[in-house]
């Protein structure tokens, strides 16, 4: 059975999935983990588990291996380890059923929770597993930066494409220097991907003078087939090496895919790229924007000094809050800034109730001149104020999320945050 709507977790709470149809077991685990987060219940044979994982980003999945639940438990565990290998999977059962416990351990679960023991033991087992993962785990996921623009014309696509090119150069330079100095190994992922999802559609491709026959919708449809070979051959690549995944030429195709599958693709692509820059400038489907913001490690809201842009951006933020998106983690980039206009970047940030992250100067003439030649200003005029501002953004991302070798840090900071939360929470069930 799928979890009822009233079993969905509150936004911001840690989420745990439990594949079980046994009511007493569901109650036991829900009570045991109540101080750590919410338990979302899934039937052992559920077909929606991929969607739930993509939407909720659970800390761990528990599978009921009790005798009355065991038939579907093994196949579900195999599927999770195949499709979601980084997700911890724990079995539950009771010690009075040793056959169930043996079956779970033979299946290769990460750990076992005995529901005939004290609820505090479940917390202890989970804590131990998370600590073990933290000490062993090497981050294999890249980072996603979402750029939001409430309407077309704010320069979001120009900023997204410029940032993708510049960040790719920054990462490549950092890695080359590290390899030369210390013989550092090359990262498994390479560089930066631009998700060209803004409107007007496919402008990112146009600015990069690149063509693509493989779209975001194609990526969703081939989600389970994605690997390094497919991405290398199917995705468009700019001469710099930046990969580009645009909307389809026919936007009607977008209605054929779900928001959950779209977000699952974004999450899956982090296995292959150090960074993804998601251009959502002018994107009209607010539910997809909200889900992407939840998935992204950073979200920048792009706005200029015009009254129309400020009002539209305020409405966008209101729509996100209505969908329970925590906008306190968003920050503002004021684009096309003209110091002669009697409206400062700080004023705009205060009106939108967002922290001011960066200011990009108005450089419409140089940008248009470069575009008319089929070039990007950040590559042809690196000393231009616009190029310098974008380079500052790229260096900031590199310093925040990457090690000096140009590779992701050895440990995913999420594990450290979880351990800290465990230590602050009482152990009693």
C-alpha positions as CSV (number, residue, x, y, z in Angstrom):
1,X,0.0,0.0,0.0
2,X,1.1,3.5,-0.6
3,X,1.4,5.8,2.4
4,X,-1.6,8.0,2.9
5,X,-1.2,11.8,2.5
6,X,-1.3,12.3,6.3
7,X,1.8,10.1,6.6
8,X,3.9,12.5,4.5
9,X,6.7,14.1,6.5
10,X,6.8,17.8,7.4
11,X,9.2,19.8,5.2
12,X,12.6,19.9,6.8
13,X,12.2,16.7,8.8
14,X,14.5,13.7,8.1
15,X,12.6,11.0,6.3
16,X,12.8,7.2,6.6
17,X,11.0,4.8,4.3
18,X,9.5,1.6,5.7
19,X,8.4,-1.2,3.3
20,X,5.9,-3.1,5.4
21,X,2.2,-4.0,5.5
22,X,2.2,-5.0,9.2
23,X,0.4,-2.3,11.2
24,X,2.0,-3.1,14.6
25,X,5.5,-3.1,13.0
26,X,4.8,0.3,11.4
27,X,3.7,1.7,14.7
28,X,6.8,0.3,16.4
29,X,9.3,1.9,14.0
30,X,7.4,5.2,13.7
31,X,7.5,5.5,17.5
32,X,11.1,4.5,17.7
33,X,12.3,7.1,15.1
34,X,9.8,9.8,16.1
35,X,12.5,12.1,17.6
36,X,14.7,11.8,14.5
37,X,12.1,12.4,11.7
38,X,9.1,10.9,9.9
39,X,8.5,7.4,8.7
40,X,6.8,7.1,5.3
41,X,5.2,3.7,4.8
42,X,5.4,1.8,1.6
43,X,4.0,-1.6,0.7
44,X,6.8,-4.2,0.1
45,X,5.7,-4.6,-3.5
46,X,5.2,-0.9,-4.2
47,X,5.9,0.4,-7.7
48,X,6.2,4.0,-6.6
49,X,9.4,3.6,-4.5
50,X,11.6,5.3,-7.1
51,X,9.3,8.3,-7.1
52,X,9.2,8.5,-3.3
53,X,13.0,8.3,-3.0
54,X,13.4,11.0,-5.6
55,X,10.9,13.3,-3.9
56,X,11.7,12.7,-0.2
57,X,15.5,12.0,-0.2
58,X,15.2,9.5,2.7
59,X,18.1,9.0,5.1
60,X,17.5,5.2,5.0
61,X,15.1,2.5,3.9
62,X,13.8,-0.2,6.3
63,X,12.4,-3.4,4.8
64,X,10.2,-5.7,6.9
65,X,11.7,-9.2,6.6
66,X,9.2,-10.8,9.0
67,X,7.7,-14.1,7.8
68,X,4.4,-12.6,6.8
69,X,6.2,-9.9,4.8
70,X,9.3,-11.7,3.5
71,X,8.1,-12.7,0.0
72,X,8.6,-9.3,-1.5
73,X,11.4,-8.2,0.8
74,X,14.3,-9.9,-1.0
75,X,13.5,-8.6,-4.5
76,X,12.9,-5.1,-3.2
77,X,16.3,-5.1,-1.5
78,X,18.0,-6.3,-4.7
79,X,16.3,-3.5,-6.6
80,X,17.3,-0.8,-4.1
81,X,20.9,-1.9,-4.1
82,X,20.9,-1.9,-7.9
83,X,19.2,1.4,-8.5
84,X,20.0,3.3,-5.3
85,X,23.4,1.9,-4.1
86,X,24.2,4.9,-1.9
87,X,21.0,4.6,0.2
88,X,21.4,2.6,3.4
89,X,19.0,-0.3,3.7
90,X,18.1,-2.0,7.0
91,X,16.0,-5.0,7.6
92,X,13.5,-5.3,10.4
93,X,12.2,-8.5,12.0
94,X,11.8,-10.2,15.4
95,X,14.3,-12.4,17.1
96,X,11.6,-15.1,17.5
97,X,11.7,-15.7,13.8
98,X,15.4,-16.6,13.2
99,X,14.6,-17.7,9.6
100,X,13.6,-14.1,8.7
101,X,16.7,-12.7,10.3
102,X,18.9,-15.2,8.4
103,X,17.2,-14.3,5.2
104,X,17.8,-10.6,5.7
105,X,21.5,-11.1,6.5
106,X,21.9,-13.4,3.5
107,X,20.3,-10.8,1.3
108,X,23.1,-8.4,2.2
109,X,21.2,-5.7,4.1
110,X,23.4,-3.0,5.8
111,X,22.0,-3.9,9.3
112,X,19.2,-5.6,11.2
113,X,16.7,-4.0,13.6
114,X,15.1,-6.4,16.1
115,X,11.5,-5.1,16.8
116,X,11.2,-7.3,19.8
117,X,14.0,-5.3,21.5
118,X,13.7,-1.8,23.0
119,X,13.0,1.0,20.5
120,X,16.2,2.7,21.6
121,X,18.1,-0.1,19.9
122,X,16.7,0.9,16.5
123,X,18.1,4.4,17.0
124,X,21.4,3.0,18.2
125,X,21.6,0.6,15.1
126,X,20.9,3.4,12.8
127,X,23.4,5.7,14.4
128,X,26.1,3.1,14.2
129,X,25.4,2.6,10.5
130,X,25.4,6.3,9.7
131,X,28.7,6.7,11.6
132,X,30.2,3.7,9.7
133,X,29.1,5.2,6.4
134,X,30.6,8.6,7.4
135,X,34.0,7.1,8.1
136,X,34.1,5.0,4.9
137,X,32.0,6.9,2.4
138,X,33.6,8.9,-0.4
139,X,31.3,11.4,-2.0
140,X,30.3,10.3,-5.4
141,X,27.7,13.0,-6.0
142,X,28.2,16.3,-7.6
143,X,26.4,19.5,-6.7
144,X,23.3,21.2,-8.3
145,X,22.9,24.9,-8.5
146,X,19.5,26.2,-9.5
147,X,19.1,29.6,-11.1
148,X,15.6,31.0,-10.8
149,X,14.1,33.8,-12.8
150,X,10.5,34.9,-12.4
151,X,10.2,36.0,-16.0
152,X,12.0,36.0,-19.3
153,X,14.4,38.8,-20.0
154,X,16.3,38.8,-16.7
155,X,19.5,37.4,-18.2
156,X,19.3,34.1,-16.4
157,X,20.3,32.0,-19.4
158,X,23.2,34.2,-20.2
159,X,24.3,34.0,-16.6
160,X,23.8,30.2,-16.5
161,X,25.8,29.5,-19.7
162,X,28.5,32.0,-18.7
163,X,28.8,30.4,-15.2
164,X,28.9,26.9,-16.6
165,X,31.8,27.8,-18.9
166,X,33.7,29.6,-16.3
167,X,33.2,27.1,-13.6
168,X,34.3,24.3,-15.9
169,X,37.5,26.2,-16.5
170,X,38.1,26.8,-12.8
171,X,37.6,23.1,-11.9
172,X,39.8,21.9,-14.8
173,X,42.6,24.3,-13.7
174,X,42.4,23.3,-10.1
175,X,42.6,19.6,-11.0
176,X,45.4,20.1,-13.4
177,X,47.4,22.0,-10.8
178,X,46.8,19.3,-8.2
179,X,47.8,16.6,-10.6
180,X,51.0,18.4,-11.6
181,X,51.9,19.1,-7.9
182,X,50.9,15.8,-6.2
183,X,50.0,13.4,-8.9
184,X,46.3,13.5,-7.8
185,X,44.0,11.0,-9.4
186,X,41.5,12.2,-11.9
187,X,37.9,12.4,-10.7
188,X,35.4,9.8,-11.9
189,X,33.0,12.6,-13.0
190,X,34.1,15.3,-15.3
191,X,33.3,18.9,-15.3
192,X,30.0,20.8,-15.6
193,X,26.6,20.1,-17.1
194,X,24.2,22.9,-18.1
195,X,20.5,22.0,-17.8
196,X,19.1,24.3,-20.3
197,X,15.5,24.4,-18.9
198,X,14.7,28.1,-19.1
199,X,12.3,29.9,-21.4
200,X,12.5,30.8,-24.2
201,X,13.5,27.2,-24.7
202,X,16.9,26.1,-25.9
203,X,18.5,29.5,-25.7
204,X,21.4,28.1,-23.8
205,X,22.2,25.9,-26.8
206,X,21.9,28.9,-29.0
207,X,24.3,31.0,-27.0
208,X,26.8,28.2,-26.9
209,X,26.4,27.7,-30.7
210,X,25.7,24.0,-30.0
211,X,23.2,21.6,-31.3
212,X,21.5,18.7,-29.5
213,X,19.2,15.9,-30.6
214,X,18.9,14.5,-27.0
215,X,16.6,16.4,-24.7
216,X,15.8,16.5,-21.0
217,X,12.7,14.4,-21.8
218,X,14.9,11.8,-23.5
219,X,17.0,11.7,-20.4
220,X,13.9,11.0,-18.2
221,X,12.8,8.3,-20.6
222,X,16.2,6.7,-20.4
223,X,16.7,7.2,-16.7
224,X,17.5,3.6,-15.9
225,X,19.9,3.3,-18.9
226,X,22.0,6.3,-18.0
227,X,25.7,5.6,-17.7
228,X,28.9,7.4,-18.7
229,X,28.9,6.0,-22.2
230,X,25.4,7.1,-23.0
231,X,25.9,10.5,-21.6
232,X,29.2,11.0,-23.5
233,X,27.5,10.0,-26.8
234,X,24.0,11.4,-26.4
235,X,24.5,14.7,-24.6
236,X,25.6,17.8,-26.6
237,X,29.0,19.1,-25.6
238,X,30.4,22.6,-26.1
239,X,34.0,22.9,-27.3
240,X,35.0,23.6,-23.7
241,X,33.7,20.3,-22.6
242,X,30.6,21.6,-20.9
243,X,27.7,19.1,-21.4
244,X,24.3,20.6,-22.3
245,X,20.9,19.0,-21.7
246,X,18.1,21.2,-23.2
247,X,14.3,21.1,-23.2
248,X,12.9,19.3,-26.3
249,X,12.2,21.4,-29.4
250,X,8.5,20.5,-28.9
251,X,7.6,21.7,-25.4
252,X,4.4,19.5,-25.6
253,X,6.7,16.6,-24.8
254,X,7.4,18.0,-21.3
255,X,3.8,17.2,-20.4
256,X,4.5,13.5,-21.0
257,X,6.9,13.2,-18.0
258,X,6.2,13.6,-14.3
259,X,7.8,16.1,-12.0
260,X,9.1,13.3,-9.8
261,X,10.9,11.6,-12.8
262,X,12.3,14.9,-13.8
263,X,13.8,15.5,-10.4
264,X,15.0,11.9,-10.3
265,X,17.0,12.6,-13.5
266,X,18.6,15.7,-12.0
267,X,19.6,13.7,-9.0
268,X,20.9,10.8,-11.1
269,X,23.1,13.2,-13.2
270,X,25.0,14.2,-10.0
271,X,26.7,10.8,-10.3
272,X,28.4,11.9,-13.5
273,X,29.2,15.6,-13.1
274,X,31.0,17.8,-10.5
275,X,28.4,20.5,-11.0
276,X,25.0,21.0,-12.6
277,X,23.8,24.5,-13.4
278,X,20.0,24.3,-13.8
279,X,18.7,27.3,-15.7
280,X,15.1,27.8,-14.7
281,X,14.7,31.3,-15.9
282,X,11.1,32.0,-16.8
283,X,10.1,28.4,-16.2
284,X,6.4,28.4,-15.7
285,X,5.7,25.1,-13.9
286,X,6.1,26.1,-10.3
287,X,5.7,22.6,-8.9
288,X,8.8,21.4,-10.8
289,X,10.7,24.5,-9.8
290,X,9.8,23.8,-6.1
291,X,11.0,20.2,-6.3
292,X,14.2,21.2,-8.1
293,X,14.9,23.8,-5.4
294,X,14.5,21.1,-2.7
295,X,17.0,18.9,-4.6
296,X,19.6,21.6,-5.3
297,X,22.5,22.3,-2.9
298,X,22.3,26.0,-3.8
299,X,19.6,28.2,-5.3
300,X,20.1,31.7,-6.6
301,X,17.2,33.9,-7.4
302,X,18.1,36.2,-10.2
303,X,16.4,39.6,-10.4
304,X,17.2,43.0,-12.0
305,X,16.3,46.6,-10.9
306,X,13.0,46.8,-12.8
307,X,9.8,47.1,-10.8
308,X,8.2,44.4,-12.9
309,X,11.0,42.0,-12.1
310,X,10.8,42.7,-8.4
311,X,7.1,42.2,-8.3
312,X,7.3,38.9,-10.4
313,X,10.1,37.6,-8.2
314,X,8.1,38.4,-5.0
315,X,5.2,36.4,-6.5
316,X,7.5,33.5,-7.3
317,X,8.8,33.4,-3.8
318,X,5.3,33.5,-2.5
319,X,4.3,30.5,-4.7
320,X,7.4,28.6,-3.4
321,X,6.5,29.2,0.2
322,X,2.9,28.1,-0.5
323,X,4.4,24.8,-1.6
324,X,6.4,24.7,1.7
325,X,9.8,25.4,0.2
326,X,12.1,26.9,2.8
327,X,13.1,30.1,1.0
328,X,15.5,31.1,3.9
329,X,18.1,29.0,2.1
330,X,17.8,30.9,-1.2
331,X,19.9,33.9,-2.0
332,X,19.7,36.8,-4.4
333,X,21.8,37.7,-7.4
334,X,21.0,41.1,-8.7
335,X,21.7,41.0,-12.5
336,X,22.1,43.9,-15.0
337,X,22.9,46.2,-12.1
338,X,23.3,49.9,-13.0
339,X,24.7,52.1,-10.2
340,X,23.0,55.2,-11.8
341,X,19.5,53.7,-11.0
342,X,18.2,54.9,-7.7
343,X,17.5,51.4,-6.4
344,X,20.4,49.6,-4.7
345,X,21.0,45.9,-4.6
346,X,20.5,46.0,-0.9
347,X,17.1,47.6,-1.3
348,X,16.0,44.8,-3.7
349,X,17.2,42.2,-1.3
350,X,15.3,43.7,1.6
351,X,12.1,44.0,-0.5
352,X,12.4,40.3,-1.4
353,X,13.6,39.2,2.1
354,X,16.5,37.3,0.6
355,X,20.2,37.6,1.5
356,X,22.2,39.3,-1.2
357,X,24.7,36.9,-2.7
358,X,26.2,38.8,-5.6
359,X,25.8,41.7,-8.0
360,X,26.4,41.4,-11.8
361,X,27.0,44.7,-13.6
362,X,24.9,45.7,-16.6
363,X,27.0,45.0,-19.7
364,X,24.3,44.7,-22.4
365,X,26.4,46.1,-25.3
366,X,29.5,43.9,-24.8
367,X,27.2,40.9,-24.3
368,X,25.2,41.6,-27.4
369,X,28.4,42.2,-29.4
370,X,29.9,38.9,-28.4
371,X,26.6,37.0,-29.0
372,X,26.3,38.5,-32.5
373,X,29.6,36.8,-33.3
374,X,28.4,33.5,-31.8
375,X,30.8,33.9,-28.9
376,X,30.5,34.2,-25.1
377,X,31.9,37.3,-23.4
378,X,33.4,35.3,-20.6
379,X,35.6,33.5,-23.0
380,X,36.5,36.4,-25.4
381,X,36.9,39.2,-22.8
382,X,37.9,37.7,-19.4
383,X,38.8,41.1,-18.0
384,X,35.3,42.6,-18.7
385,X,33.4,43.5,-15.5
386,X,30.7,41.0,-16.4
387,X,33.3,38.2,-16.9
388,X,35.0,39.1,-13.7
389,X,31.8,39.0,-11.7
390,X,30.9,35.6,-13.1
391,X,34.4,34.4,-12.4
392,X,33.9,35.4,-8.8
393,X,30.8,33.3,-8.6
394,X,32.6,30.3,-10.1
395,X,35.5,30.6,-7.6
396,X,33.1,30.8,-4.7
397,X,31.4,27.6,-5.8
398,X,34.7,25.9,-6.2
399,X,36.0,27.0,-2.8
400,X,32.7,26.0,-1.1
401,X,32.1,22.6,-2.5
402,X,35.4,21.3,-3.9
403,X,38.7,20.3,-2.3
404,X,42.0,21.9,-3.4
405,X,42.4,19.1,-5.9
406,X,39.3,20.2,-7.8
407,X,37.4,17.1,-6.7
408,X,34.5,16.8,-4.3
409,X,35.5,16.5,-0.6
410,X,36.2,13.1,0.7
411,X,33.1,13.0,2.9
412,X,29.5,14.1,2.1
413,X,28.7,16.7,4.7
414,X,25.2,15.3,5.0
415,X,26.5,12.4,7.1
416,X,28.2,14.7,9.5
417,X,25.0,16.7,10.0
418,X,23.0,13.5,10.6
419,X,25.5,12.3,13.2
420,X,25.3,15.6,14.9
421,X,21.5,15.3,15.0
422,X,21.7,11.8,16.4
423,X,24.0,12.9,19.2
424,X,21.6,15.7,20.1
425,X,18.5,13.5,20.2
426,X,17.5,11.4,23.2
427,X,18.0,7.6,22.6
428,X,14.7,6.6,24.3
429,X,12.0,5.5,21.9
